[in-house]
Structure formats: C-alpha cells, structure tokens
Amino acid sequence: MSKKLTKEMLDALIQEALLQEDVPLSQLPAKLRAKVKKKYDDNDDEIKDKTKGLANNIAPDAKISVDDIALAFKDDDAEDIEAIDFLKTNLIGKPKKDFAKDIADASTRVGKSSIQTQDDPQSVFQFDISNAGMQDSTPTMSPALKNVFDTIGLYDDTLFGRIKKISDFSDNLIKASTDSTAADTLRSKGLLEFTRYVMVLDYLNTISKNVDAGAGAYLFETFLAALAGGNVAGKEQTGGGKMGGADFTFGNNPYARGSSKYLKSTSAASQAASGFEKREFVHYVVAIKVLDQGKAPKESSIDVEQILGFNIYYPILEVVKPKKQFQLYKAVGKGVEAVGDAIKTTDRVTLPRTNDYFIGQLKLVSVNGQKFRDVLDKAVNQIGGEFETAFKEFQSAFDSVAEAKESVGLYSTSGKQKDGDKAIEDLIAYKAALKSVFEKLATLDPQGRQYQAPTDTSKLDENKMTELDLMVENMVKQFIKGNLND
C-alpha cells in the first residue's frame, strides 16, 4: 500500500473499514471477523498493543480516528501501519479486490488545497534561513544574523562555553514566564544582551520547528558552525572517499573541528574509526530531542511541534592514532579533562551520553503545546517596565516588515486592488513602527551606551511624507486601478 496517501484515500480506507467515525477500541473486537477476534483479544498478541498505539497518535485516547491513521502514514511508523493493515484486512467490508480498486482510484485525485494561511507567525525576527551560504569556501550569512553570532562570541571564547550560556539563558527565559525572580536576572543583562540571546534562540527555534527532521539536522550543523565562527564541512570526504568524522570547522583553529548529532532519545551516536585520518580533536555536540509527552505520548520524527528543546552532551574525541586509537575528554572550565582509558578500535567509536558530558538543556518552549513566541511574551511581561515596552516595539517592527513583504507578494500574484491597498497601508505602518523603535531606544538609553538612534527619524514620520512619497503612493494606486479596469 502506497504511503503517499491523499485525504480521499484515507477517507476511503476509513469508510470501507467501518471506521468512518472515531471507533472505541472496546468495540473493535465485535467488528472483527470471528476467525481473528480471538487473536485480537489474546493479551499475548502484539497486534492489540499496536492497535492501542495507533489510537494514541494524536493524543492519549481509547479511540481510533482518521487523524491517527493519517499521522501513522506521514510518520512512516511501521508498528502503526502494521495495525492498520491488520484492521483493513480483517474488518468486514467490501471484497478485498473491490476495496483495493477503490484505494487505487482515489490515489489519482488531488483534491482542494489543504494549505492554510499563516496568520500567527511564531518566530520573532523572521529569519530567512535559506540565504546562509555555509557550504562555500567563504561562509556567508545575512549581516544581522552574522552579527548575532559574532556578538554572542564575545561572552565566551569556547564553543561549549557559548552553548552553556545559551542553555542558561533559555532556562531563565522559561522560568521568567512564571517567576519574577528569574525575570530580574534577565532584566539585569540589559536589553541589548537580552535581544542577542533571544535572536539565537529564535534562530534555533526556526530551524527546529519550521523544517523537517532531515533538513533540521543540516541546519543544526549550520547553527553550530556559526556559533564556532567556522564553516560547515559535512560533505568533506577522507582520502578513501568516505565521509569524515567532522561536520564543521572551528574558526581559525586548525587543531579542532566539530561534529553534530541531531537525534531522537532512542538513537545511539557513534562514528566510524575510518573517518579519522589525522591527529586532531573533534568536539561532538549531541542534541537529543526533548518532546512534549503531554501533547503526544510517543516520539515522532516529523511532528516538529512536539519538540520542547534539546539535551546537549559535549564529548571531545582526540584522534591519538588515526583510524586506530582515540581518547575521550569532557569540557572543564576553559580546558578539557580525560575520561576513561584510551579506546583502541578500527570499527566504530561510541559517543557517550552520561553526566560527564552533559552541558544542559536548550529549551525552546515549555509544555502542553506552548510555542516559543508565547513563552517569550510571558517572560517579557514579567520583566515589565520600559524593557518590556522597548522589546515589544522590536517585535512590532519585525512583524510590520514581514507583513509588508507578504502583502506586496500577495498583490503581485493576485492582482486585486484590495491587496494592493493593503500593501501600501502595511508599508506605511512599517515606517511608523521603525520610527517608534528608534525613538524608544534613544529614550531608554539616552547616553548611547547600547543604542544610537539614527540622526533624523522624522523621515519615517507618516505625517511628514514628502511630495515624492505622496506621488509614488498615488501612482501605485492609479496603476492598481488601471490594471483592474483593463
């Protein structure tokens, strides 16, 4: 059975299998053929547990729904699919041949788009992560994002130290959403440092929540490469044509490189000994996904909304003799400390996940379906005062530019006058939001210790548009109306 199911195929499956409505598990045995009912009822048979697992796909439940089955196929869960095949085969319905034809016919139909408009963006700074050229000989990022990583680097000169500080900040941010004491800790950092750390977490949130697990693993390498001041090296090969033992470089340090492991909690981390062809230190950042068990009772490789954050382990591997002998270290202060005896192997080196190597937890959200931006808003509300006002001005400005960009794009494809009018309104709102941000920052920090306002913000005043501004606005409106009348 094809795993590329359309909604029509799923509806056909549910209808023909007498599951057109949510069916309690307690009723399933009565619907099964007599010859298999005993098999299903046998507590020693695995199919009963697998069927219960199928019913738990969306939330802990005693019923099977269309959504449970849809998620099973999207997530490619072998046990769930086995349960579906069992029920499909054994539930009373049409003859098997007719049933198969119904599914095959449904598989050719596309149906109406189920894509929804994103009205509530959850990222704060609207990063364009597609424009980071981290596979090139000279790595590139947008100026704003590069500056974020460069300035975070000022707070520590080691990669594990930077990760630890980001982890501590994320922990305080979660606590500050409900605890005024933690909010005081964040306030003491000052608005500039606070914003830098939020941008780092927002970037991590973006790559974790906006892309699937496969792409997320690569973007996590990019995140670490930027944090280490280096470049992605994941496609480098050894002299024998095999993948190397490192994923990213360490700035200008030729004696150390890094490698990331972006894993489920059940996955083991190891590296082939053949990938190490020279003496060096490889810093491993093992990120184990922490999932919202209240939202879904079992780990999903595609449900990015389930990710709450990552437990970070940081084992350092010294290549003592290339391909043959290795030594593990843990990070201690600004240096390292050997752990255990030398490892002699030509097979694979296991990367441990024990307390010796645990740095902390990078928290993106809390629990029960909360999202990063929602938790951030709660924390900023706890901080209060001008700090809260200024940061919300930031958020408003970023929302305004994103909305203006989307509005212009919408008009470009729809050609409707109302979309063109909204694009103009959003551009004017963006100018007003920028002016408010600059003026608030100048008021908050009048001595320019952190922020220096632009020399003439009056140019952003909506009520002081130049004649040229008004002329352009009128020309755009006339152009829109003219196109509609043609």
Number of C-alpha atoms within 10 A of each C-alpha: 9 8 12 10 16 17 18 17 20 20 17 19 22 18 14 18 20 18 21 15 12 16 16 14 16 10 10 19 16 11 16 19 14 12 9 14 15 13 15 20 13 12 11 10 12 13 21 17 16 19 24 18 21 27 26 20 25 19 15 17 16 17 20 23 21 19 13 19 21 20 18 24 18 14 16 15 14 12 17 26 20 16 22 21 12 17 21 20 15 17 20 15 14 12 8 11 8 11 17 13 11 15 21 14 12 19 17 12 12 10 10 7 6 7 6 6 6 7 7 6 11 17 23 21 20 16 16 12 15 8 10 17 16 21 15 11 10 9 16 16 16 13 8 11 20 15 13 19 22 15 14 19 18 9 12 15 12 17 20 23 18 19 23 19 19 21 23 16 20 23 19 20 26 21 18 24 21 15 16 16 14 19 22 15 15 20 19 11 11 12 20 12 18 17 15 17 20 20 21 19 22 22 22 21 23 23 23 24 23 15 14 14 20 11 12 19 19 17 22 20 24 27 22 24 27 27 25 25 20 21 28 27 23 20 13 15 14 15 10 10 9 13 18 22 24 24 25 30 25 23 15 10 10 10 12 19 24 27 23 24 22 21 18 17 14 9 10 12 17 13 17 17 22 20 20 24 17 13 15 17 21 24 27 24 26 23 22 21 23 20 23 21 17 13 17 19 17 17 18 20 18 17 16 17 18 27 26 26 22 23 18 25 25 26 25 26 21 21 21 18 15 17 20 17 17 21 19 24 20 21 20 13 10 10 9 13 12 15 14 9 9 13 15 16 14 13 12 16 20 13 21 17 17 10 10 15 23 19 22 19 23 26 25 29 25 19 15 13 16 16 20 22 17 14 20 21 16 18 24 21 19 20 24 17 11 14 18 18 17 21 21 16 20 22 16 19 22 19 19 21 20 17 19 21 14 14 20 19 14 16 18 12 9 12 14 15 18 12 19 23 17 17 21 17 13 21 19 17 20 23 18 19 23 21 22 20 21 19 16 19 23 17 15 17 14 14 10 12 7 14 16 14 17 11 7 8 15 12 14 18 16 15 9 10 14 12 9 9 11 11 12 12 14 12 12 15 15 13 14 19 16 11 11 11 7 5
